[in-house]
Amino acid sequence: MAIHDDAPKKQVSHEMGQDLSQLSVEEIAARIDLLNTEIQRLQSSMNLKRATRDAADRFFKS
């Protein structure tokens, strides 16, 4: 049976507390990348919300 390079790849996901013993080093690295990307997304959202709140606080203190 031939392996198709164009076959859809399983999407990487991670569940907090998941058993990692069955994962390869490459799979763990992929999950770390996924989680780092999500952390950056969350930090960006938090920073935007803080900036919006700070701007509103400055406006209403005037």
N, CA, C and O atoms as a printed pandas DataFrame, in Angstrom:
     atom_number atom_name residue_name chain_id  residue_number  x_coord  y_coord  z_coord
0              1         N          MET        A               1    0.838   -1.178    0.000
1              2        CA          MET        A               1    0.000    0.000    0.000
2              3         C          MET        A               1    0.890    1.251    0.000
3              4         O          MET        A               1    1.841    1.344    0.776
4              5         N          ALA        A               2    0.581    2.183   -0.853
5              6        CA          ALA        A               2    1.376    3.407   -0.985
6              7         C          ALA        A               2    0.936    4.428    0.054
7              8         O          ALA        A               2   -0.242    4.517    0.401
8              9         N          ILE        A               3    1.894    5.189    0.539
9             10        CA          ILE        A               3    1.613    6.281    1.471
10            11         C          ILE        A               3    1.458    7.547    0.650
11            12         O          ILE        A               3    2.327    7.887   -0.154
12            13         N          HIS        A               4    0.362    8.235    0.852
13            14        CA          HIS        A               4    0.081    9.465    0.105
14            15         C          HIS        A               4    0.552   10.673    0.901
15            16         O          HIS        A               4    0.128   10.897    2.034
16            17         N          ASP        A               5    1.441   11.448    0.278
17            18        CA          ASP        A               5    1.931   12.655    0.923
18            19         C          ASP        A               5    0.863   13.726    1.025
19            20         O          ASP        A               5    0.941   14.605    1.884
20            21         N          ASP        A               6   -0.145   13.659    0.145
21            22        CA          ASP        A               6   -1.183   14.677    0.152
22            23         C          ASP        A               6   -2.356   14.300    1.053
23            24         O          ASP        A               6   -3.366   15.003    1.077
24            25         N          ALA        A               7   -2.235   13.215    1.783
25            26        CA          ALA        A               7   -3.289   12.822    2.711
26            27         C          ALA        A               7   -3.369   13.851    3.840
27            28         O          ALA        A               7   -2.348   14.360    4.302
28            29         N          PRO        A               8   -4.594   14.149    4.277
29            30        CA          PRO        A               8   -4.716   15.137    5.357
30            31         C          PRO        A               8   -4.003   14.656    6.612
31            32         O          PRO        A               8   -4.089   13.489    6.993
32            33         N          LYS        A               9   -3.296   15.591    7.243
33            34        CA          LYS        A               9   -2.585   15.263    8.468
34            35         C          LYS        A               9   -3.514   15.459    9.656
35            36         O          LYS        A               9   -4.387   16.326    9.641
36            37         N          LYS        A              10   -3.318   14.648   10.677
37            38        CA          LYS        A              10   -4.103   14.781   11.892
38            39         C          LYS        A              10   -3.764   16.114   12.542
39            40         O          LYS        A              10   -2.592   16.438   12.735
40            41         N          GLN        A              11   -4.787   16.881   12.878
41            42        CA          GLN        A              11   -4.578   18.185   13.491
42            43         C          GLN        A              11   -4.037   18.003   14.909
43            44         O          GLN        A              11   -4.527   17.180   15.682
44            45         N          VAL        A              12   -3.031   18.780   15.218
45            46        CA          VAL        A              12   -2.423   18.722   16.543
46            47         C          VAL        A              12   -3.340   19.441   17.525
47            48         O          VAL        A              12   -3.781   20.563   17.277
48            49         N          SER        A              13   -3.613   18.788   18.621
49            50        CA          SER        A              13   -4.364   19.420   19.702
50            51         C          SER        A              13   -3.801   18.906   21.013
51            52         O          SER        A              13   -3.077   17.912   21.054
52            53         N          HIS        A              14   -4.144   19.591   22.062
53            54        CA          HIS        A              14   -3.636   19.171   23.363
54            55         C          HIS        A              14   -4.705   19.382   24.407
55            56         O          HIS        A              14   -5.420   20.383   24.402
56            57         N          GLU        A              15   -4.799   18.419   25.299
57            58        CA          GLU        A              15   -5.715   18.517   26.426
58            59         C          GLU        A              15   -4.883   18.653   27.695
59            60         O          GLU        A              15   -3.963   17.866   27.922
60            61         N          MET        A              16   -5.193   19.625   28.504
61            62        CA          MET        A              16   -4.446   19.853   29.736
62            63         C          MET        A              16   -4.479   18.586   30.590
63            64         O          MET        A              16   -5.540   17.990   30.775
64            65         N          GLY        A              17   -3.327   18.178   31.106
65            66        CA          GLY        A              17   -3.228   17.012   31.961
66            67         C          GLY        A              17   -3.185   15.690   31.217
67            68         O          GLY        A              17   -3.195   14.622   31.830
68            69         N          GLN        A              18   -3.137   15.763   29.906
69            70        CA          GLN        A              18   -3.143   14.560   29.071
70            71         C          GLN        A              18   -1.900   13.705   29.319
71            72         O          GLN        A              18   -0.819   14.237   29.570
72            73         N          ASP        A              19   -2.052   12.380   29.248
73            74        CA          ASP        A              19   -0.931   11.454   29.386
74            75         C          ASP        A              19    0.006   11.646   28.195
75            76         O          ASP        A              19   -0.418   11.532   27.045
76            77         N          LEU        A              20    1.261   11.932   28.464
77            78        CA          LEU        A              20    2.237   12.199   27.403
78            79         C          LEU        A              20    3.127   11.000   27.108
79            80         O          LEU        A              20    3.965   11.060   26.209
80            81         N          SER        A              21    2.959    9.929   27.842
81            82        CA          SER        A              21    3.869    8.796   27.725
82            83         C          SER        A              21    3.834    8.117   26.347
83            84         O          SER        A              21    4.810    7.477   25.955
84            85         N          GLN        A              22    2.751    8.246   25.628
85            86        CA          GLN        A              22    2.634    7.594   24.321
86            87         C          GLN        A              22    3.030    8.502   23.155
87            88         O          GLN        A              22    2.983    8.082   21.998
88            89         N          LEU        A              23    3.418    9.735   23.452
89            90        CA          LEU        A              23    3.765   10.691   22.401
90            91         C          LEU        A              23    5.249   10.623   22.081
91            92         O          LEU        A              23    6.081   10.379   22.955
92            93         N          SER        A              24    5.562   10.843   20.814
93            94        CA          SER        A              24    6.967   10.909   20.400
94            95         C          SER        A              24    7.535   12.282   20.748
95            96         O          SER        A              24    6.792   13.204   21.085
96            97         N          VAL        A              25    8.842   12.407   20.664
97            98        CA          VAL        A              25    9.492   13.697   20.903
98            99         C          VAL        A              25    8.956   14.731   19.920
99           100         O          VAL        A              25    8.721   15.879   20.297
100          101         N          GLU        A              26    8.763   14.338   18.671
101          102        CA          GLU        A              26    8.255   15.268   17.655
102          103         C          GLU        A              26    6.831   15.718   17.978
103          104         O          GLU        A              26    6.486   16.884   17.789
104          105         N          GLU        A              27    6.012   14.793   18.464
105          106        CA          GLU        A              27    4.643   15.158   18.825
106          107         C          GLU        A              27    4.626   16.101   20.024
107          108         O          GLU        A              27    3.824   17.034   20.067
108          109         N          ILE        A              28    5.496   15.868   20.987
109          110        CA          ILE        A              28    5.582   16.765   22.136
110          111         C          ILE        A              28    6.056   18.146   21.692
111          112         O          ILE        A              28    5.526   19.159   22.148
112          113         N          ALA        A              29    7.044   18.191   20.810
113          114        CA          ALA        A              29    7.534   19.482   20.294
114          115         C          ALA        A              29    6.419   20.228   19.562
115          116         O          ALA        A              29    6.304   21.447   19.691
116          117         N          ALA        A              30    5.600   19.509   18.796
117          118        CA          ALA        A              30    4.487   20.139   18.078
118          119         C          ALA        A              30    3.482   20.722   19.061
119          120         O          ALA        A              30    2.940   21.802   18.828
120          121         N          ARG        A              31    3.236   20.027   20.139
121          122        CA          ARG        A              31    2.305   20.529   21.153
122          123         C          ARG        A              31    2.875   21.740   21.878
123          124         O          ARG        A              31    2.136   22.671   22.201
124          125         N          ILE        A              32    4.163   21.739   22.135
125          126        CA          ILE        A              32    4.799   22.904   22.751
126          127         C          ILE        A              32    4.651   24.111   21.840
127          128         O          ILE        A              32    4.327   25.204   22.305
128          129         N          ASP        A              33    4.886   23.924   20.540
129          130        CA          ASP        A              33    4.714   25.021   19.577
130          131         C          ASP        A              33    3.275   25.518   19.585
131          132         O          ASP        A              33    3.027   26.723   19.580
132          133         N          LEU        A              34    2.332   24.589   19.598
133          134        CA          LEU        A              34    0.914   24.933   19.624
134          135         C          LEU        A              34    0.584   25.757   20.868
135          136         O          LEU        A              34   -0.088   26.784   20.781
136          137         N          LEU        A              35    1.061   25.298   22.020
137          138        CA          LEU        A              35    0.778   26.000   23.271
138          139         C          LEU        A              35    1.470   27.356   23.340
139          140         O          LEU        A              35    0.895   28.313   23.858
140          141         N          ASN        A              36    2.699   27.454   22.825
141          142        CA          ASN        A              36    3.387   28.751   22.796
142          143         C          ASN        A              36    2.643   29.745   21.922
143          144         O          ASN        A              36    2.537   30.922   22.269
144          145         N          THR        A              37    2.130   29.284   20.800
145          146        CA          THR        A              37    1.341   30.144   19.914
146          147         C          THR        A              37    0.079   30.617   20.624
147          148         O          THR        A              37   -0.304   31.781   20.513
148          149         N          GLU        A              38   -0.561   29.713   21.349
149          150        CA          GLU        A              38   -1.772   30.087   22.083
150          151         C          GLU        A              38   -1.454   31.059   23.212
151          152         O          GLU        A              38   -2.227   31.985   23.458
152          153         N          ILE        A              39   -0.349   30.872   23.893
153          154        CA          ILE        A              39    0.067   31.803   24.945
154          155         C          ILE        A              39    0.277   33.194   24.358
155          156         O          ILE        A              39   -0.158   34.184   24.944
156          157         N          GLN        A              40    0.937   33.277   23.214
157          158        CA          GLN        A              40    1.151   34.578   22.572
158          159         C          GLN        A              40   -0.172   35.230   22.196
159          160         O          GLN        A              40   -0.340   36.439   22.353
160          161         N          ARG        A              41   -1.104   34.434   21.704
161          162        CA          ARG        A              41   -2.429   34.954   21.325
162          163         C          ARG        A              41   -3.155   35.492   22.560
163          164         O          ARG        A              41   -3.763   36.562   22.511
164          165         N          LEU        A              42   -3.091   34.757   23.647
165          166        CA          LEU        A              42   -3.742   35.188   24.883
166          167         C          LEU        A              42   -3.099   36.455   25.440
167          168         O          LEU        A              42   -3.799   37.359   25.895
168          169         N          GLN        A              43   -1.770   36.522   25.405
169          170        CA          GLN        A              43   -1.074   37.717   25.898
170          171         C          GLN        A              43   -1.415   38.933   25.052
171          172         O          GLN        A              43   -1.591   40.027   25.589
172          173         N          SER        A              44   -1.510   38.763   23.749
173          174        CA          SER        A              44   -1.878   39.888   22.872
174          175         C          SER        A              44   -3.280   40.382   23.189
175          176         O          SER        A              44   -3.521   41.589   23.235
176          177         N          SER        A              45   -4.196   39.463   23.405
177          178        CA          SER        A              45   -5.569   39.844   23.741
178          179         C          SER        A              45   -5.618   40.574   25.078
179          180         O          SER        A              45   -6.314   41.579   25.222
180          181         N          MET        A              46   -4.878   40.063   26.046
181          182        CA          MET        A              46   -4.840   40.690   27.363
182          183         C          MET        A              46   -4.261   42.094   27.268
183          184         O          MET        A              46   -4.794   43.026   27.871
184          185         N          ASN        A              47   -3.177   42.255   26.517
185          186        CA          ASN        A              47   -2.558   43.575   26.359
186          187         C          ASN        A              47   -3.509   44.564   25.700
187          188         O          ASN        A              47   -3.577   45.725   26.103
188          189         N          LEU        A              48   -4.239   44.111   24.693
189          190        CA          LEU        A              48   -5.205   44.976   24.016
190          191         C          LEU        A              48   -6.313   45.398   24.978
191          192         O          LEU        A              48   -6.702   46.565   25.009
192          193         N          LYS        A              49   -6.812   44.462   25.749
193          194        CA          LYS        A              49   -7.869   44.785   26.711
194          195         C          LYS        A              49   -7.358   45.745   27.783
195          196         O          LYS        A              49   -8.082   46.657   28.183
196          197         N          ARG        A              50   -6.146   45.561   28.245
197          198        CA          ARG        A              50   -5.574   46.479   29.238
198          199         C          ARG        A              50   -5.422   47.880   28.659
199          200         O          ARG        A              50   -5.727   48.872   29.322
200          201         N          ALA        A              51   -4.949   47.955   27.419
201          202        CA          ALA        A              51   -4.775   49.259   26.782
202          203         C          ALA        A              51   -6.118   49.959   26.619
203          204         O          ALA        A              51   -6.220   51.168   26.827
204          205         N          THR        A              52   -7.142   49.207   26.250
205          206        CA          THR        A              52   -8.481   49.782   26.096
206          207         C          THR        A              52   -9.004   50.270   27.438
207          208         O          THR        A              52   -9.563   51.363   27.524
208          209         N          ARG        A              53   -8.828   49.472   28.482
209          210        CA          ARG        A              53   -9.281   49.856   29.823
210          211         C          ARG        A              53   -8.521   51.083   30.319
211          212         O          ARG        A              53   -9.116   51.997   30.889
212          213         N          ASP        A              54   -7.213   51.102   30.101
213          214        CA          ASP        A              54   -6.389   52.241   30.538
214          215         C          ASP        A              54   -6.822   53.523   29.815
215          216         O          ASP        A              54   -6.886   54.589   30.427
216          217         N          ALA        A              55   -7.118   53.420   28.516
217          218        CA          ALA        A              55   -7.550   54.587   27.755
218          219         C          ALA        A              55   -8.900   55.082   28.285
219          220         O          ALA        A              55   -9.118   56.288   28.406
220          221         N          ALA        A              56   -9.795   54.155   28.598
221          222        CA          ALA        A              56  -11.095   54.558   29.151
222          223         C          ALA        A              56  -10.933   55.192   30.524
223          224         O          ALA        A              56  -11.595   56.182   30.836
224          225         N          ASP        A              57  -10.062   54.628   31.337
225          226        CA          ASP        A              57   -9.801   55.219   32.671
226          227         C          ASP        A              57   -9.267   56.627   32.546
227          228         O          ASP        A              57   -9.691   57.519   33.281
228          229         N          ARG        A              58   -8.335   56.843   31.618
229          230        CA          ARG        A              58   -7.773   58.189   31.429
230          231         C          ARG        A              58   -8.854   59.163   30.935
231          232         O          ARG        A              58   -8.893   60.317   31.361
232          233         N          PHE        A              59   -9.715   58.700   30.051
233          234        CA          PHE        A              59  -10.765   59.548   29.501
234          235         C          PHE        A              59  -11.742   59.972   30.582
235          236         O          PHE        A              59  -12.115   61.143   30.660
236          237         N          PHE        A              60  -12.158   59.031   31.413
237          238        CA          PHE        A              60  -13.188   59.342   32.404
238          239         C          PHE        A              60  -12.631   60.013   33.652
239          240         O          PHE        A              60  -13.402   60.530   34.460
240          241         N          LYS        A              61  -11.321   60.018   33.830
241          242        CA          LYS        A              61  -10.720   60.741   34.951
242          243         C          LYS        A              61  -10.588   62.219   34.639
243          244         O          LYS        A              61  -10.429   63.038   35.544
244          245         N          SER        A              62  -10.652   62.555   33.384
245          246        CA          SER        A              62  -10.489   63.964   32.967
246          247         C          SER        A              62  -11.668   64.807   33.375
247          248         O          SER        A              62  -11.692   66.007   33.104
